[in-house]
Amino acid sequence: MNVLGIGAHFDDLELGCSGTLIKHVLRGDQVTMLVLTDSAYNTPEGAVVRPQEIAYQEGLKASQLVGADLICLGINTFMVTNDECLTKQINQLVEKLQVDIIYSHWVNDIHRDHQLAARCSLMAGRHVNKFLMYRSNYYDTDQPFRGNFYSDISEVMDRKVEVIKAHESELQRVRYQWLDFFTNQNANDGQKIHSKYAECFEVIRYVM
């Protein structure tokens, strides 16, 4: 199976679905992680928080820990657009890799980069038989996340934590809160399916 995970920034896929991507790798599937932005980040005053090169090196380390190939389009952070240019780039990759399943941002995410990445992915992946959306933050939105598909990641949760830890610069910025939040989130989702840890997805399409 050819698997494509799409994230707006380095760390999105790692937080939202890296446990499931690791499971694909362990099953022998070909996994590609597509990151749309360079993920550099400056404060409103212009102070550099996350340099582009560090973000890339952390993303590369994370993808290697997952066992996936990494592709980065290099769009500026906060500048993801919902247009034909980006949709075409994703679509060309979907066709080139002969993708069987896509993991994408949730389309109602409050983060604009996440939301627009999801919309372009939905269009680009409209012919892919399996399409699942994940969440990679904890912000409230005006629409509920209707998670209805679960992936048991109990056996790979330790590896997921190591993958997230690869993003040291981002973890420092958020005071390591992502680690606790997603460990707890995955534990809560695991309880719903009587396992220790799970990742939850909203299904767009899943053809058996």
PyMOL commands that set and color helices and strands:
alter all, ss='L'
color gray80, all
select helices_A, chain A and resi 12-26+52-66+84-97+112-124+154-165+168-173+177-192
alter helices_A, ss='H'
color red, helices_A
select strands_A, chain A and resi 2-7+30-37+41-42+48-50+69-75+101-105+130-134+149-152+198-206
alter strands_A, ss='S'
color yellow, strands_A
deselect
rebuild
show_as cartoon
